[in-house]
Each structure stands twice: as structure tokens, then as C-alpha cells.
């Protein structure tokens, strides 16, 4: 594969190195989100102590949820600033690359620090530490990720190239992040079997994960040479850039669907170890095997995604994949906790493994296609303004969606704390998947309202497909 820039040549090696950056920053996100909530609000039997207060206040908030929301708000406010100044940057190191250089070290180090809180479990000092670390992490995450994603419509100039680039990013990053979801659970289990206490085992896995994420995240910095691009810098002031972006009505339609979808995936992602512990009565090692059950469907999804897009279009494929992800989440709510070999155990295993296999099929679509649709909107904006303002679009997307990740984590922690996360009180765990599935189904409907054909037709006069 080679992608031709307006001038110069982006080689297959450079595309691969650029794509390897995706699992780099995704691993840091998984450390903070999935391992973070497991560490601070562990399931019963994990050998860990809850580190933040589980008291519910204002009706729906826990201390963990409030910390995530504060971090998410700080993060969302940073997004448009990073996007704007990246679009306007004249750095000799590259208007996107300079931000990657600034963001990489804090983005990879701070997630590790989150797992070494000072103070006694449940104390106010732990809450303050978690809140500050989350806010700092998300700021530097944005500094790296928004400009990274803004490079995609500059590297790949046509929609077909963007599908191909996004598919390659997903084909490289998907197995790595999938393996990570298995390996951190298996790693914790292995270290505990070797005599390490649960807290140290999790901390060890996290430190190793952060080191790996740095090695992956540095690859795009080494690969990208922005001198081969002819993208036009934005000359807009911040207010004008924001208002122009928000005036793009199809963009707002896209964001509405994306916000609801993010709520769904933020809830469903961290649920696996809780399902293994509470519903199946098994350990983290088995949770890793549950994640592996999705692998056959994921492989098939990546093999057929381009064929499906070519026949029914980007929007229709995305609608179908989100719906296919959401519907299999509903049956989890009707299960009853069991123990290995006990009554109902075989039924639970068959249902959960079967649903995990089905959920694998749409993964390729949800990993690839939102980026392609956002590329359509960036093309439309470039056709209207004459400048490439990709980072501002990712920045505004962050402004309006980053708090949603935090809200999803807050809702997740609320369900666990309010309704239970043990075999004796499993309702919190049982509710997570049906609630997530409901959000996914609503998001699929909202995506049907996105005017894909009109957007592509309006942009095609300037940037042909």
C-alpha cells in the first residue's frame, strides 16, 4: 500500500509506523479506563480494596465518577484549543508533529502514576490525587491524539484511501489492543499465581503497559514528514474557527449520534472482568478468554468491511455495525450468577461466549467508519473555507464528546455502587450491558439521519473522490 500526498510519497513503511501509533494511545486509554475502574472499584474476590468512597451523592455520582467527570470536562475544554493551534501552527517540525512530541511523554507516564495514590483507601487525598492525575492525563492525551487524527485526511486524500488507511490502522491496532485486553487480565492473574499481591500485580502490569504504549506512540513521530503535504494552514481566529465548525449542520448530526454511541461503548468495554467474576464465578484469566472469543468475528469483519462499504456505503455499514453491536448486549441482563460446574453455569457460558462471538463482527466497522465519515465533513469544510482544519474538527468533537466518556464511567460506577457488583448483589453488573445496548441502538438510528450523499456531493467539486 502507498498513499500519494499532493507532493511526495507516503510509503508503506511510513503508513505502518503511523498506524502503530493508534494502539499506543489506545493502550493508555485502556489503562486509565478499564484497569483504572477495576483498580479503584474492584469486583468482589479480586483481592483488591476499593480506593475511593462508594457513597452516592447528588443522586447518581460516586467519588470515582466525579473524578472522571472533572477530568473529562478539563479534557474537553482543551480539545478546541489544541485543534485550533495545530491548524495554525507553522512549526518547522510540522504543525501536527510538534504536538505529538510535546504530548507523548506525559501521555504515557501519567497513567502509571494513577495507580500509586497517596493516602488511605477511601480518603479525600486519594480522590484529589485521582482527579488531578486524570485531568493532566486527558490534557496531554488531547495534545497527542487530536493532531495525530488530523493527519489522516492529509495523508489519505480520497475517501477510498481513508477507508484503506483506517482499515490498516484497525488491522494493526485492533489485534494489539485486543491482545492487550487479554494480556493485562492474564498478566494480573499470572503474577498473583506467582505469589504477588493483587495491588502490586496490577501496578506491575500497568507500568509495563505504559512502557509499551510509549514505544508504539513514538513511531508516528519518526514516520511522518509533513513537508510532503500541501495542506493549507488555517488563518481563522479561535472564535471564528469554532463558530464555522459548529455551523456545519451535518457535523452536528454526526456528533449527536457519536455522543450516544460513546456512552454505549464506554459502558460495555470495562464490563468483561465483572461479568467473569460476578456472573460466571471465574477469575481474570477467564475474563481474558472471553475477550478472545470475539477474535473470529473480528477477523471476518476486517476481511469483509471493504466489500460491504463498496456495496452499501459508509453510513449504511456503520449503522448496521452499531446495531449489531448493541442488540447482543441485551440478553446479559437476564442471566443469573453461577459458579463453575453449578446450576446454570453451562447455560451462562453458552450465552456469554456466543454473544461475545457475535459482538466481534461489528468491531471492524466501529473502529474504521466514524473516522471516514469525519473525513467527509472535513472535506466539506475545506471546500467551503479553502483551508485544512482537520484538527479543529477533532478538537470540537473532543469538546462535545470527551465529557461523555467521563459520564459513561460515572454511570458505570453508579450502577456498580448503587445496585451491586457481587454474586449476592449482581444487579449492577447485570444492568450494564442492556443499558449500553440501548445507547447503541439509539445511536444507530441517529446515524441514519446523517446526510452522507449531500455532504459528499458538496465537497466533490473541490476534492474529487
C-alpha positions in Angstrom: 0.0 0.0 0.0 1.3 3.5 -0.8 -0.7 6.7 -0.3 0.2 9.6 -2.6 0.3 13.0 -0.9 -0.2 16.1 -3.0 3.6 16.2 -3.3 6.0 13.5 -2.3 5.2 9.9 -1.4 4.0 8.2 1.8 5.5 4.7 1.7 4.0 1.5 3.1 6.7 1.6 5.9 5.6 5.1 6.9 1.9 4.1 6.8 2.6 1.1 9.1 4.7 3.2 11.5 1.9 5.9 11.6 -0.7 3.2 12.2 1.2 1.7 15.1 0.7 4.9 16.9 -3.0 4.1 17.3 -2.6 1.2 19.7 0.0 3.3 21.5 -2.5 6.0 22.7 -5.3 3.4 22.9 -3.4 1.4 25.4 -3.0 4.5 27.7 -6.8 4.9 27.4 -7.5 1.3 28.4 -5.1 1.6 31.3 -7.0 4.7 32.6 -10.5 3.5 31.9 -10.6 -0.3 32.1 -7.8 -1.1 34.5 -8.5 2.2 36.4 -12.0 1.4 37.4 -11.0 -2.2 38.1 -8.3 -1.0 40.5 -10.3 1.8 42.2 -13.7 -0.1 42.4 -12.7 -3.8 42.1 -15.2 -6.7 41.8 -15.7 -9.0 44.8 -12.9 -11.6 45.0 -10.3 -9.7 43.1 -8.1 -9.3 46.2 -8.2 -5.5 45.9 -9.6 -2.9 48.2 -11.9 -0.1 47.0 -9.7 3.0 47.0 -12.4 5.7 46.7 -15.6 6.2 48.7 -18.6 4.4 47.3 -21.1 6.9 48.8 -23.6 8.1 46.3 -24.4 11.9 46.3 -26.5 14.1 44.1 -28.5 11.0 43.3 -26.1 9.4 40.7 -22.5 10.4 41.5 -19.8 8.4 43.2 -16.3 9.8 44.1 -14.8 7.9 41.2 -17.5 9.1 38.8 -17.0 12.7 39.9 -13.2 12.4 39.4 -13.8 11.1 35.9 -16.3 13.9 35.1 -13.9 16.6 36.3 -11.1 15.1 34.2 -13.4 14.8 31.2 -14.5 18.5 31.4 -10.9 19.7 31.6 -10.1 17.5 28.7 -13.0 18.7 26.6 -12.1 22.3 27.1 -8.5 21.6 25.9 -9.6 20.0 22.7 -10.6 23.0 20.6 -7.5 25.0 21.7 -5.2 22.1 20.7 -7.1 21.7 17.4 -7.0 25.4 16.6 -3.3 26.0 17.3 -2.4 22.8 15.4 -4.3 24.0 12.4 -2.5 27.4 12.6 1.0 26.0 13.6 4.0 27.0 11.4 6.5 24.8 13.4 9.4 23.6 11.3 8.9 20.2 13.0 5.4 20.0 11.4 2.1 21.6 12.5 0.9 18.2 13.8 4.2 16.5 14.7 5.2 19.2 17.2 2.2 18.4 19.3 2.9 14.7 19.2 6.4 15.4 20.5 5.1 17.6 23.3 2.3 15.2 24.4 3.9 11.7 24.2 5.9 11.5 27.5 3.2 12.8 29.9 0.5 10.8 28.0 2.4 7.6 28.6 3.7 8.4 32.2 0.7 9.8 33.9 -1.5 6.6 33.5 1.1 4.7 35.5 1.1 7.3 38.3 -2.7 7.0 38.7 -2.1 3.5 40.2 0.1 4.8 43.0 -2.2 7.1 45.0 -1.2 8.6 48.3 -3.3 8.4 51.5 -5.6 5.8 53.0 -8.2 4.0 50.8 -11.4 6.0 50.7 -9.7 9.2 51.9 -10.2 12.6 50.3 -6.5 12.8 49.3 -7.0 9.7 47.1 -9.9 11.4 45.4 -8.0 14.7 44.8 -4.9 12.8 43.5 -7.1 10.7 41.1 -8.9 13.8 39.9 -5.7 15.8 39.2 -4.0 12.9 37.5 -7.0 12.2 35.3 -7.2 15.9 34.3 -3.5 16.1 33.4 -3.6 12.8 31.5 -6.5 13.9 29.4 -4.9 17.2 28.5 -1.7 15.6 27.2 -3.8 12.8 25.6 -5.6 15.5 23.6 -2.3 17.2 22.7 -1.1 14.0 21.1 -4.2 12.4 19.7 -6.1 15.3 18.1 -3.2 16.3 15.8 -2.5 12.6 15.2 -6.0 12.0 13.9 -5.9 15.3 11.9 -3.1 13.7 9.9 -5.4 11.1 8.5 -7.2 13.3 5.9 -3.9 14.9 5.0 -2.2 11.5 4.4 -5.2 10.0 2.6 -6.8 12.5 0.3 -9.8 10.5 -1.1 -12.5 8.5 0.7 -11.3 5.2 -0.7 -7.8 5.9 0.6 -9.2 6.9 4.0 -11.1 3.6 4.3 -8.0 1.8 3.3 -5.8 3.7 5.8 -8.4 3.4 8.6 -8.6 -0.4 7.8 -4.9 -0.7 8.0 -4.8 1.2 11.3 -7.5 -1.0 12.6 -5.9 -4.2 11.3 -2.7 -3.3 13.0 -4.1 -1.6 16.1 -7.1 -3.9 16.6 -5.2 -7.1 17.3 -2.8 -5.2 19.5 -5.5 -3.6 21.6 -7.4 -6.8 21.6 -4.3 -8.7 22.8 -3.8 -6.0 25.5 -7.4 -6.5 26.8 -6.5 -10.2 27.2 -2.9 -9.8 28.4 -3.5 -7.4 31.2 -6.1 -9.7 32.7 -3.9 -12.8 32.2 -0.9 -10.9 33.5 -2.5 -9.9 36.7 -3.7 -13.5 37.2 -0.2 -14.9 36.4 1.6 -12.5 38.8 -0.9 -13.4 41.6 -0.4 -17.1 41.0 3.4 -16.5 41.4 2.7 -15.0 44.9 2.5 -11.3 44.2 -0.3 -9.5 46.0 -3.1 -8.2 43.8 -2.2 -4.5 44.2 1.4 -5.0 43.2 0.3 -7.3 40.3 -1.9 -4.6 38.8 0.7 -1.9 39.3 3.4 -4.0 37.6 1.1 -4.7 34.6 0.3 -1.0 34.3 4.0 0.1 34.3 4.8 -2.4 31.6 1.8 -1.3 29.6 2.9 2.4 29.8 6.4 1.4 28.5 4.8 -0.4 25.6 2.5 2.4 24.8 5.5 4.8 24.6 7.3 2.6 22.1 4.2 2.4 19.9 3.4 6.2 20.3 6.8 7.3 19.2 6.5 5.5 15.8 4.3 8.2 14.1 6.8 10.9 15.2 9.6 9.0 13.5 7.5 8.2 10.4 5.7 11.5 9.5 7.3 14.0 7.2 4.8 16.8 6.9 6.9 18.6 4.3 5.4 16.4 1.6 1.9 17.7 2.4 0.4 20.8 0.7 -2.3 21.3 3.3 -3.2 24.9 3.7 -2.9 26.4 7.2 -5.9 28.0 8.8 -5.8 31.8 9.3 -9.0 31.9 11.3 -9.2 33.3 14.9 -10.3 30.9 17.6 -13.9 32.2 17.8 -14.4 32.2 14.1 -12.9 28.7 13.8 -15.3 27.4 16.5 -18.4 29.1 15.0 -17.6 28.0 11.5 -17.1 24.4 12.6 -20.3 24.3 14.7 -22.3 25.9 11.7 -21.6 22.7 9.8 -25.0 21.1 10.4 -24.1 17.6 9.1 -21.2 17.6 11.6 -23.7 18.3 14.4 -25.8 15.4 13.2 -22.8 13.1 13.2 -21.8 14.3 16.7 -25.3 13.6 18.1 -25.0 10.0 17.0 -21.4 9.7 18.1 -22.2 11.0 21.6 -24.8 8.4 22.3 -22.7 5.7 20.8 -19.7 6.6 23.0 -22.0 6.2 26.1 -22.7 2.7 24.9 -19.2 1.6 24.3 -17.8 3.3 27.4 -20.2 1.2 29.5 -19.7 -2.1 27.7 -15.9 -2.1 27.4 -14.8 -2.4 31.1 -17.6 -4.9 32.0 -15.8 -8.1 31.0 -13.9 -8.8 34.3 -17.1 -8.0 36.2 -19.1 -10.5 34.1 -16.4 -13.1 34.6 -16.2 -12.6 38.4 -19.8 -12.0 39.3 -21.9 -13.9 36.7 -19.6 -16.8 35.9 -17.7 -17.0 39.2 -14.3 -17.1 37.4 -11.1 -15.1 37.6 -9.3 -12.6 35.4 -7.7 -15.4 33.4 -11.1 -16.5 32.2 -12.1 -12.9 31.5 -9.1 -12.8 29.1 -10.6 -15.9 27.3 -13.9 -14.2 27.0 -12.2 -11.4 25.1 -10.6 -13.9 22.8 -14.0 -15.3 21.9 -14.6 -12.1 19.8 -11.5 -12.7 17.7 -13.0 -14.9 15.0 -15.8 -12.3 14.4 -13.3 -9.5 14.3 -11.1 -11.3 11.7 -14.2 -11.9 9.5 -15.2 -8.3 10.0 -11.9 -6.9 8.8 -12.0 -9.2 5.8 -15.4 -8.1 4.6 -15.7 -4.5 5.7 -14.4 -3.0 2.4 -16.6 -5.3 0.4 -19.7 -4.2 2.4 -18.8 -0.4 2.2 -18.3 -0.7 -1.6 -21.8 -2.1 -1.9 -24.0 -0.2 0.6 -21.9 2.8 1.5 -20.1 4.1 4.6 -23.1 5.3 6.5 -25.3 2.3 6.0 -22.4 0.0 7.0 -21.8 2.0 10.2 -25.5 1.9 11.1 -25.5 -1.8 10.7 -22.4 -2.5 12.7 -23.5 -0.3 15.6 -26.9 -2.1 15.6 -25.2 -5.5 15.5 -23.0 -4.5 18.4 -25.9 -3.2 20.5 -28.5 -5.9 20.2 -26.4 -8.8 21.6 -25.9 -6.7 24.8 -29.5 -7.1 25.9 -29.5 -10.8 26.9 -26.9 -10.2 29.6 -29.5 -8.6 31.8 -31.5 -11.8 32.1 -28.6 -14.0 33.3 -28.3 -15.3 36.9 -24.9 -15.6 38.7 -23.5 -19.1 38.8 -20.3 -20.9 39.9 -18.1 -23.3 37.8 -20.0 -26.6 37.5 -23.0 -25.3 39.4 -26.6 -24.9 38.3 -26.9 -22.6 35.3 -23.2 -22.5 34.6 -23.3 -24.2 31.2 -26.2 -22.1 30.1 -24.4 -18.9 31.2 -21.2 -20.0 29.4 -23.0 -20.8 26.2 -24.9 -17.4 26.1 -21.9 -15.2 27.1 -19.4 -16.9 24.7 -22.0 -16.9 21.9 -22.8 -13.2 22.4 -19.1 -12.4 22.6 -18.5 -14.1 19.2 -21.4 -12.1 17.6 -20.1 -8.8 19.1 -16.8 -9.4 17.3 -18.3 -9.0 13.8 -19.1 -5.3 14.0 -15.8 -4.3 15.7 -14.1 -3.5 12.3 -16.9 -1.1 11.3 -16.9 0.9 14.6 -13.1 1.1 14.5 -12.9 2.3 10.9 -16.0 4.1 9.7 -16.5 7.1 12.1 -13.1 8.4 11.1 -14.1 8.1 7.4 -17.4 10.0 8.0 -15.5 12.7 9.8 -13.1 12.9 6.8 -16.1 13.6 4.6 -17.1 16.5 6.8 -13.5 17.8 6.9 -13.5 17.7 3.0 -16.8 19.7 3.0 -15.3 22.3 5.3 -12.1 22.5 3.2 -14.2 23.0 0.1 -16.0 25.9 1.8 -13.1 27.6 3.6 -10.1 26.8 1.4 -8.0 25.6 4.5 -7.5 22.2 6.0 -8.9 22.5 9.5 -8.9 18.8 10.4 -7.6 19.3 14.0 -10.3 21.8 14.8 -12.9 19.2 13.8 -11.3 16.7 16.0 -11.0 19.4 18.7 -14.7 20.3 18.6 -15.6 16.6 18.5 -13.5 16.3 21.7 -15.1 19.3 23.3 -18.6 17.8 22.8 -17.7 14.1 23.4 -14.9 13.8 25.9 -17.2 14.6 28.8 -19.3 11.7 27.5 -16.5 9.2 28.2 -16.4 10.6 31.7 -20.2 10.4 32.1 -20.1 6.8 30.9 -17.5 5.9 33.5 -19.6 7.8 36.1 -22.7 5.8 35.1 -20.7 2.6 35.2 -19.5 3.3 38.7 -23.0 4.3 39.8 -24.6 1.1 38.6 -21.9 -0.9 40.4 -22.1 1.0 43.7 -25.9 1.5 43.7 -27.1 -2.0 42.6 -24.2 -4.2 43.5 -21.2 -6.0 41.9 -21.1 -9.3 43.8 -22.8 -12.7 43.3 -25.1 -11.9 46.2 -26.0 -8.5 44.7 -25.4 -8.7 41.0 -27.9 -6.3 39.6 -25.4 -3.5 38.9 -23.3 -5.9 36.7 -26.5 -7.3 35.0 -27.7 -3.8 34.1 -24.5 -2.6 32.4 -24.9 -4.4 29.2 -28.6 -3.8 28.5 -28.1 0.0 29.2 -25.1 0.0 26.9 -27.1 -1.8 24.2 -29.9 0.7 24.4 -27.5 3.5 23.8 -26.0 1.7 20.8 -29.5 1.1 19.2 -30.4 4.8 19.6 -27.0 5.8 18.1 -27.6 3.6 15.1 -31.0 5.3 14.5 -29.4 8.8 14.8 -26.7 7.9 12.3 -29.4 7.2 9.7 -30.1 11.0 9.8 -26.6 11.8 8.6 -26.8 13.2 5.0 -23.9 11.4 3.5 -24.8 11.8 -0.1 -25.3 15.6 0.2 -22.0 16.0 2.1 -20.0 14.1 -0.5 -21.7 15.9 -3.4 -21.0 19.4 -1.9 -17.3 18.6 -1.3 -16.6 16.8 -4.6 -16.4 20.0 -6.6 -13.1 20.8 -4.9 -11.8 17.4 -3.7 -12.8 14.7 -6.2 -13.3 11.2 -4.9 
